Amino acid sequence: MVGKHGDIRLEIMRILLNQDEDISVRGIARRLELPSGHIFYHLKKMVEMGLLEK
């Protein structure tokens, strides 16, 4: 499990960058042992920050 917002977002980025295929919010949540809602929130914020595109 990961902690602070920046740590969670860094872990999300690592997962996305190391994936050969698409991964769902649920898949990321399972890997990080966090609720899907938390992952969705962070992905939304990362899009708003320009770090990710939809």
N, C-alpha and C positions, 0 to 999 in steps of 0.2 A: 504494500500500500504506500502511496506517496502523500506528501504533506501540503505545503504552501502552494498558492495559485501558480507561481512561476515554475515550481517543481512539477506540478501536474501538467502544465502546458508544455514544458520541455519533454516530459515523458510522452505526451500525445504526439508531439513532433517527431520524436524518435521512432515511435511505432509507425507513423505515417510514412516516414522516409525509408524505413526498412521493409515495407510491404511491397511485394511484387504484384499483388492483386488489391482490389478495393476491400476496405474493411468497414464494417458497420459501427455505429455508435455503441451498440451492444457488445460488439467484439472488442473494442477498445476498453469499454467498462470492465469486461471480464478480465482482461489482461492486467488492468490496474487495480482490480478489486474495489471498484467504486460504482455507485449507482449511475445508470445511464443518464439520468437528468443532470448530474454533475458534469459528465463528459459533454453533453449537448451544450450546457451553459458555457463551458470553456471553449468549445469549438466556435460558438456564436461570437464570443469575445475576440477570438483569434481572427475571425473573418472581419469584424469591425476594426481591428487593429491593422488589417492589411497583411497579416501573416499567412492567411489561407484564402482560397477562393472557393465559392460554392461550386 
